[in-house]
Amino acid sequence: MPASSAPVTTAPVATTSVSIKNFAFEPVTITVHVGAVVTWTNADQDSHTVTSVPPASQLQSPALNTSGVYRHTFTAAGTYAYLCTIHPFMTGTVVVTR
């Protein structure tokens, strides 16, 4: 049989979880649909935050101690850059699609 020429589409949600370990967000970038709840979990011994890169302000976690969890529901499409305010070299991005 001939191969199908129909375009293949994949759902943008590969994961809605981000681990914080080894002073990094893993994965660094995730893509989710509008309405998705993304969960960050701190697996490091040091505290970390999940904070929007200014001027945005959607993400504002408290300092997360070991095993601390932060959840955020993304209600609008866009690209959301964030960092750890304690360790600003730690950065990540959430891409939200319709």
PAZAPA-4460 file (N, C-alpha, C; in steps of 0.05 Angstrom, whole numbers, plus 32768, in hexadecimal, padded with zeros to 4 digits):
% residues 98
    n_x    n_y    n_z   ca_x   ca_y   ca_z    c_x    c_y    c_z   seq   type   mol
   8011   7FE8   8000   8000   8000   8000   8012   8019   8000     1      M     A
   8009   802E   7FF2   8019   8046   7FF3   8017   8054   800E     2      P     A
   802C   8062   8014   802C   8071   802E   8018   8088   802C     3      A     A
   800B   808E   8043   7FF8   80A3   8044   8006   80BE   8041     4      S     A
   7FFA   80D0   8033   8005   80EB   8030   7FF8   80FF   8042     5      S     A
   7FE5   80F5   8053   7FD8   8107   8066   7FEC   8111   807B     6      A     A
   7FEA   812A   8082   7FFD   8134   8096   7FF8   8127   80B1     7      P     A
   800E   8122   80BF   800C   8116   80D9   800D   812C   80EE     8      V     A
   7FFA   812C   8100   7FF9   8140   8115   7FFE   8132   812F     9      T     A
   800C   8140   8140   8011   8135   815B   8008   8149   8170    10      T     A
   7FFE   813F   8186   7FF6   8150   819B   800E   815E   81A7    11      A     A
   800C   8178   81AD   8023   8186   81B7   802A   817E   81D4    12      P     A
   8019   8170   81E2   801F   816A   81FE   802F   8150   81FF    13      V     A
   8049   8153   8204   805A   813C   8209   805B   8137   8227    14      A     A
   805A   814C   8236   805A   814A   8253   804F   8164   825E    15      T     A
   8043   8162   8276   803B   817A   8284   804A   817C   829F    16      T     A
   805F   816D   82A1   806F   816E   82B9   808C   8177   82B4    17      S     A
   8096   8188   82C6   80B1   8191   82C4   80BF   818A   82DE    18      V     A
   80D6   817D   82DC   80E6   8177   82F3   80FB   818C   82F7    19      S     A
   8100   8193   8310   8115   81A6   8316   812B   8195   8324    20      I     A
   8141   8190   8315   8156   8180   8320   8171   8187   8314    21      K     A
   8185   8184   8323   81A0   818B   831B   81A2   81A8   8311    22      N     A
   8193   81B9   8320   8192   81D6   831A   818A   81DC   82FD    23      F     A
   8175   81CD   82F4   816A   81D1   82D9   814D   81C9   82D8    24      A     A
   813E   81D5   82C6   8122   81CC   82C1   8123   81B7   82AB    25      F     A
   8116   81A0   82AF   8116   818A   829C   80FA   8181   8296    26      E     A
   80F0   8183   827E   80FD   818E   8266   80FF   81AC   8268    27      P     A
   8111   81B8   8259   8115   81D4   8259   80FD   81E2   824B    28      V     A
   80F2   81D6   8236   80DB   81E1   8228   80C6   81CB   8226    29      T     A
   80AD   81D3   822C   8097   81C0   8227   8082   81CF   8217    30      I     A
   8072   81C0   8208   805C   81CB   81F9   8042   81BE   8202    31      T     A
   802E   81CE   8209   8015   81C4   8213   7FFE   81D3   8206    32      V     A
   7FE6   81C9   8209   7FCE   81D7   81FF   7FC4   81EB   8214    33      H     A
   7FB4   81FF   820B   7FA6   8211   821D   7F96   8200   8230    34      V     A
   7F96   8206   8249   7F87   81F8   825D   7F98   81E3   826C    35      G     A
   7FB0   81DE   8262   7FC1   81C9   826F   7FCB   81D4   828A    36      A     A
   7FCD   81C1   829D   7FD9   81C7   82B7   7FF6   81BB   82B6    37      V     A
   8009   81CD   82B9   8025   81C4   82BA   802E   81C3   82D7    38      V     A
   803C   81AD   82DE   8046   81A9   82F9   8064   81A8   82FA    39      T     A
   8070   81B9   830B   808D   81B9   8310   8092   81AC   832B    40      W     A
   80A5   8199   832C   80AC   818C   8345   80CA   818F   834A    41      T     A
   80D1   8198   8362   80ED   819C   8369   80F9   8182   8373    42      N     A
   810C   8178   8364   811B   8160   836C   8137   8166   8376    43      A     A
   813D   8180   8379   8157   8188   8383   8156   818B   83A1    44      D     A
   816D   818D   83AD   816F   8192   83CA   816C   81AF   83D0    45      Q     A
   8172   81C1   83BD   8170   81DE   83C0   8154   81E7   83B8    46      D     A
   814B   81FD   83C2   8131   8209   83BB   8133   8216   83A0    47      S     A
   811D   8217   8391   811B   8223   8377   8100   8231   8374    48      H     A
   80FD   8243   8361   80E4   824F   835B   80DE   824B   833D    49      T     A
   80C4   824F   8337   80BB   8250   831B   80AF   826B   8317    50      V     A
   80BD   827D   8309   80B4   8299   8308   80B6   82A3   82EB    51      T     A
   80A1   82B0   82E2   80A0   82BB   82C7   80B7   82CF   82C3    52      S     A
   80C2   82CF   82AB   80D6   82E3   82A4   80C7   82FD   829F    53      V     A
   80CF   8313   82AD   80C2   832D   82AA   80C1   8335   828C    54      P     A
   80AD   8342   8283   8098   834F   8293   8080   833D   8299    55      P     A
   8080   8324   8290   806A   8311   8295   8069   830B   82B3    56      A     A
   8051   8302   82BC   804E   82FD   82D8   803D   82E5   82DE    57      S     A
   8038   82D3   82CB   8026   82BD   82CE   8031   82A9   82E3    58      Q     A
   804A   82A3   82E2   8056   828E   82F3   8063   829B   830B    59      L     A
   805A   8294   8323   8065   82A0   833C   8064   828B   8352    60      Q     A
   8076   8278   8351   8076   8264   8366   8084   826F   837F    61      S     A
   807D   8264   8396   808E   8269   83AE   80A8   8259   83AA    62      P     A
   80BB   825D   83BC   80D3   824C   83BC   80CA   822F   83C1    63      A     A
   80D2   821D   83AF   80CA   8201   83B1   80E2   81F2   83BE    64      L     A
   80DC   81E7   83D5   80F1   81D6   83E2   80F1   81BB   83D4    65      N     A
   8103   81A9   83DD   8104   818E   83D1   80E8   8181   83D2    66      T     A
   80E0   8176   83BB   80C6   8169   83B7   80AF   817D   83B5    67      S     A
   80B5   8197   83B6   80A0   81AB   83B3   8095   81AB   8397    68      G     A
   807B   81B2   8395   806D   81B1   837C   805F   81CC   8377    69      V     A
   8060   81D4   835D   8051   81EC   8354   8042   81E5   833B    70      Y     A
   8028   81ED   833A   8018   81E8   8323   800D   8202   8318    71      R     A
   800A   8203   82FE   7FFF   821B   82F1   7FEE   8212   82D9    72      H     A
   7FD6   821E   82D6   7FC4   8218   82C0   7FC9   822F   82AB    73      T     A
   7FCF   8227   8293   7FD4   823B   827D   7FBA   823F   826E    74      F     A
   7FB0   8258   826F   7F95   825E   8264   7F96   826D   8249    75      T     A
   7FAF   8274   8240   7FB1   8282   8227   7FC9   8278   8218    76      A     A
   7FC6   8277   81FD   7FDD   826F   81EC   7FF3   8283   81EE    77      A     A
   800C   8279   81EB   8023   828B   81EC   803C   827C   81F4    78      G     A
   8051   828A   81F7   806B   827F   8200   8071   828C   821B    79      T     A
   8075   827B   822F   8079   8284   824A   8095   827C   8253    80      Y     A
   80A6   8290   8255   80C2   828C   825E   80C2   828F   827D    81      A     A
   80D2   827E   828A   80D3   8280   82A7   80F0   827A   82B0    82      Y     A
   80F5   8280   82CA   810F   827B   82D6   810C   8275   82F4    83      L     A
   8121   826D   8300   8123   826B   831D   812F   8285   8327    84      C     A
   8121   8293   8338   812B   82AD   8342   8143   82A9   8355    85      T     A
   8145   8292   8361   815C   828C   8372   8175   8286   8362    86      I     A
   8171   8279   834C   8187   8271   833A   817F   8279   831D    87      H     A
   8182   8292   8316   8178   829D   82FD   8183   8290   82E3    88      P     A
   8198   8281   82E6   81A3   8272   82CE   8190   825B   82C7    89      F     A
   817E   8254   82D9   816B   823E   82D3   8153   824A   82C4    90      M     A
   814F   8242   82AC   8139   824D   829C   812A   8237   828E    91      T     A
   8111   823E   8287   8100   822B   8278   80EB   823A   8269    92      G     A
   80DC   822B   8259   80C7   8236   8248   80AF   8223   8246    93      T     A
   8097   822E   8248   807F   8220   8242   8073   822D   8229    94      V     A
   806E   821D   8214   8061   8226   81FC   8044   821C   81FD    95      V     A
   8031   822E   81FC   8015   8226   81FF   8007   822B   81E4    96      V     A
   7FFB   8216   81D9   7FED   8217   81BF   7FCF   8213   81C3    97      T     A
   7FC1   821B   81AE   7FA3   8217   81AF   7F9B   81FB   81A9    98      R     A
***
